[in-house]
Amino acid sequence: MARAYTELFIVRSDEAKETYIKNMLKFFKVDGIIYHDAKPAQQLQLPLRHAQRLEKQTGIPSLTITAT
């Protein structure tokens, strides 16, 4: 149970989340990203500053849609 919990995306560090996303971008040859920024679920998401950093590092454009 502990091992399963530590492998969940939402409990990983921001760096681990960014690395995972970068790997998936390459693997799936992604040419754009749409983020859904749901205010009630902030703890589950990659913060906007990380989304912007990923865009800068990868050159892959992104769009963030904010919901309340």
C-alpha positions, -999 to 999 in steps of 0.1 A, spaced: 0 0 0 28 24 8 46 17 -25 14 22 -44 7 55 -26 42 69 -33 38 62 -70 7 82 -74 12 113 -96 -4 137 -72 19 130 -43 51 132 -63 74 162 -62 70 189 -88 103 179 -103 92 143 -107 59 155 -123 78 177 -147 102 149 -157 72 125 -162 54 150 -184 86 157 -205 90 120 -211 54 116 -222 57 146 -245 86 129 -263 70 95 -262 37 106 -277 53 133 -300 30 160 -285 28 193 -304 6 212 -279 -7 210 -243 -40 221 -228 -41 224 -190 -73 226 -170 -67 248 -140 -96 238 -116 -94 261 -86 -111 236 -62 -85 210 -70 -52 229 -68 -34 202 -49 -39 178 -77 -24 199 -104 9 211 -118 10 247 -108 9 273 -136 45 283 -131 56 248 -138 34 247 -169 51 278 -182 85 265 -174 78 233 -193 67 253 -223 99 273 -222 121 242 -218 104 221 -244 92 247 -269 58 230 -270 30 256 -268 4 253 -241 -30 268 -232 -44 270 -197 -82 270 -192 -92 282 -157 -124 269 -141 -138 279 -107 
